[in-house]
Amino acid sequence: MANIFGPWIAFLACFCSIALSSPAGAQPYPTKPVKLIVGQPPGGAIDVIARIFADKLGSMWGRPVVVENRAGAGGNIGSALVAKAPPDGYTLFLAANSHVTNAALYDNLPYDPIKDFTPISLVTGYSLVLVAHPSAPAASLGELIAQAKAKPGKLTFNSAGNGTPTHLAAELFRIAAGIDFLHIPYKGAAAAANDLLAGHVQFAFSNPVVALKPVQAGRLRALATTGARRSAIFPDVPTMGESGYPEIETGTWHAILGPAGMPKDIVAKLAADVIAVLQMPDVRERLLANGVDPIGASPEQTALKMRAESDKWSKIIVAAKIKPD
């Protein structure tokens, strides 16, 4: 994922003009603690990213930024909480892919993942890595596809659960390669990783950080990555595009959102400050060391990304008849 800081020069200039035109005596934002909601439990990749931003933004503003983990229902609990919050900039949301795919997975969501939110900035992302247990009957992507075609439905893939990014990547792979396999959904990434390492399943699309040490130790084989370019922590592993499947370009992304109807000046300030955090050398170093790409995008670019991802994955979810666990 490419950095897109260049267009921000014009954006920052625009922000400065907004700030200068604010009414005399208006209090600068923020004047009290800010909540950053995460729809997943503590300890995962998105939680770590949230705490990096909470620490840096809190230092910049001189006001606490408090991470609140509101896990459950595939992230829907956190999303619903933010959708109903006052649009004053004091309740923010670090969303992942599931925020826009849940509309196709779940019936009767109490919110619209596009209309009920204010895009602020696309912040980070990472590609996935296709890994195999050493006992699997394929040592390369080509061999895997050949095996799957020779024995339809026999090879086993697992995922962190129905409709998760690791499952959707597998479905995209199934469609693009014209193959079939047995998908086994698990209740979370940790359980899925443990059973893959134990050899109870043969293949999976994995978070690159989770897969790195097992691959280095020879407990898993890395066959391909799903990014537009090679992963920084798997530089010797070809991408799906290099392997002949450019349509299999996917991964996990994270964006900071707020409730719909936030004031434009607060959105502009938040977006500019998020970009400033992403440009900090220590933040970039920490993210890249964990296989996470700093991105940075304007509110408009973030909105386009969300709509495109919603359209793309909704079609796959409907075609594959995927339902939540």
N, C-alpha and C positions, 0 to 999 in steps of 0.2 A: 504494500500500500504506500503510495507516494505521499510525501509531505507537500502541502499546498499553502505554505505560509506566504508566498509571494503576493497573492491578491489581497492580503490583509493590510497592506500599506494604505490602500484607498479606504478600506473599512475603518481602520484606526483613525484616519483623518476625519471620516464622517462622524465617528464616535466623539472625537474631540469637539466638533462643532455642536453636537447635541448637548454635550456637557456644558459648553460655554453659554448655550442658549437656555439652560435650565432657569426656572424662576428664582429670583433673588431670595435668599433665606431658606431655600429648599434643602432638607437634610440629605447628605450623600448616602447612597446605599452601600453596604448595609449598616443599620444602626443597632442591630440585635443579632443573636445567634441565628445561623442558617442550618436547616436540616437537609442532609443529602440522603435520600432513600435508596436502598439497594434491595432488589427483590429476591435476593439469594442469601443463604446463611453465611456467617463469618468464615473466613479462611480460604475461600475460592479466589480465582483470578480477579473477578470483578470487584470483590470486596477489597482486595489489596489495592487495586487501582483507585477505588473510591477513597481509601484512607490516604493515599498519596495526595490526591486533590484536596481533600479536607484539610490536611496539614498545611499545604502550600497556600491555598486560598485563605485559610484562617490567619496565616502569618501576614499575607498581603493586606488583608482588610482590618486586622486588629480586632476581629470578632470570631468567636468559635464557629467552626463548621462541624456539625455533629453527624456522624454516619449512623443511620438507623437501618438495621437489617429487618425487613418485613418479608420473610420468605414464605413460600407456599403457593400452590395452584399454578406452578410453572411460571412464577413471577407476577401473576395477576393480582395478588394482594397488594404488592407494592405499587403497581401501575394504577389500580383503582384508588388507592390512598392519595396519590399525587393528583389524579384527575379531579378529585373533589376538593383539593386544597385551595385556599385563597391565592389568586394569581399575583402575589406581591413580591415574589422572588425569595421568599423565606422557606419555601419547600421546593427542593429540586430533586431530580431523579436521575440516577445513572442507569440507563437502560441498555439492554443487550438485544441481540437479534430477536429473541423470543417475544419482545414487546410488540413487534409488528407481525409476527407469524401467528400469534395466539388467536387473532381474529378468525383465522381459517381453521384452527384446531378446536376451539371451544365455542359452544353454542351460547348465545345470549350473554355476551360479555357486558358488564355494567358500564363500559366506557368504549369510546372509539379511539384506537391507538394513534390515529393521525389527527383527527379533528379536535380531540380533547387535550392536546398537548402543544406546548410551544417549543419548537426545536431551538437549541442554543448552540451546541457544537458537537460534531462527531469527533471523538477524542482519541480512541485507540482501536486497534484491531490486531488479529493474528490469523494466519492461515492454519489449517489442520494438517496432520501428517497421517497417511495411511500406513498402519503398522501390522505386522504379521507375527504370530508366535512361531518360534523356530521349528515346531513340529508341523506347521502348515505346509501343504503340498505345492507351494509356490514361492520362489525366491525373488521374483520380480513382478512388476505390474503386468507385463505381457503374459507371464506364466499364470498369474492369478486369473486373468480374463479367459485364457485358454481352458483352464481347469473349470471355471464357472460355466463356460459354454458346453464343455464335455459332460458335466454333471450338474444340470440345472437344479437349483434349490438345495444342494448338498453342502456347499461351503457355508460356514457360520460367521456372521458379523454380529457384534454387539454395539450398544450405544448407551448413553446416559439416560435414555428414556424416549418414548415416542414423541416426535416433534422437536426434539432437541437439535442443536446444530450438528452434532455428530451423526444423528439419525438422518437428518435432511441431506447431509453430504453423501451418505451412503445411498440414499434414494436417487440423488442426482447422478451418482456414479452408475447405479443400476440402469437408469434410463439412457445415459450417454453411451455406455459400453454395450448395451443390449444384452445384459446378462441377468441371471436370477440367483439369489442366495437366501439363506435363512437368517432373518433379522431377529435378534433376541434383545428386547429392551430391558434395561436394568433400572433400579431405583437410585439413580445418581451416578456421577462419574467415578467415584471411588470404588464402588462395587463392580462396575464394569471393568475398570483397570485391573483390579485384583483377579478377576476370573480370566481375563485375557492373559495375564502373566502366568496364571496357573495352567494354562492350556485348555481350559474348558470351552473356549471359543477360539477361532483361528485368526480373525481379522477385525480391525476397528479403525475408524477415523478418530484420532486423538488430539487433545491439546498438546502442542509441541513440548511444553515444559514438563508435563507429566511423562511424556514418552522419552525424553532426552536420556536420563540415566539408565533406564532399562535397555535402550538401544546401544548406548556406550558399553554396557556390561554384557551385551550379546543375548539378553533375555527377550528382546524383540528385534525384528528387522524392519527398517524403514523403507518403504517401497516408492512413495511419491508424496509430494506436498501439494496443497490446493491453492496456493497463492499465484498472483500474476508473475512473481519473481521468486527465486529460491529463498528459503528461510535462512535467516542469519545464524540460527543454531543448528541447521541441517544443510550446510552449504554444498555437500556432496550428493544430496538427494535431489533427483530431478523433479520438476513440477509436473502436474498432470498435463499442462500444455506442451511441455517438452516431450512428453511421452505419447503425444498424439491426441490428447483430449482437452483442447483449449476451452471447451464449454464447461469443464469441471473446474471452475474458479469460485471458491467460496471460503468461508472462514467465520470467525466471530468478530463482531464489532461492538463498540460501546459508545453511547452518546449521552450527553447531559441535556435533559429536557426539563421543562416546567409545566405547570397547568396552562391551559389555553387562556389567552387574553392578557398575558403579561405586558407591562409597559415597555415600549420600544427602547427607552433609554436604559432600563435595567437589563434588558436582553443584550443590548450592545455592550454594556459594561461587563456583564458576565462572560460573553463570548470573547471579548478582548483579553480578559483576565485568564480565562482557560487557555487561550493560545500562549499567553506569557508563561504559564506554568509548563506547558509542553515544550517551550524553548529553553527551559532551565537545563543546563548540562547534567546535573545530578539526576534529574527526573528522566531525561532521555536515556542516560546510561543504565539506570535501574530497569526501565521498561525494556530496552533492547536486550539486556542480559537475560531477561526472562522470555524472550521470543515475542514480545509485544511491540508493535509498531506505533510510535506517536504519529497521529494523523493531523488533526486540526482542520476544521472546516467552518465556514460561515453558517449562520442560521438557515439561509436559503439553500446552501449546498446540503446541509443536514436534512432538510425537508425533502429534497429530491432523492437522497439516498434512502430515506425511510419509505417513500412511496414506491421506489423501484424495487426495494427488497420485499415489500409487501406483495406487489404484483407478481414477482418472480416465484416466491415460495408458496403463495396461495395456490397457484396453478399446480405445483408439484404435490402439495398436500392434498388437494382435491383429487388429482389424478391417481395418486397412490392410496387414497381412502385412509389417510392417517388420522387416528384419533388419539387423544391423550390417554396415558396409562390409567 
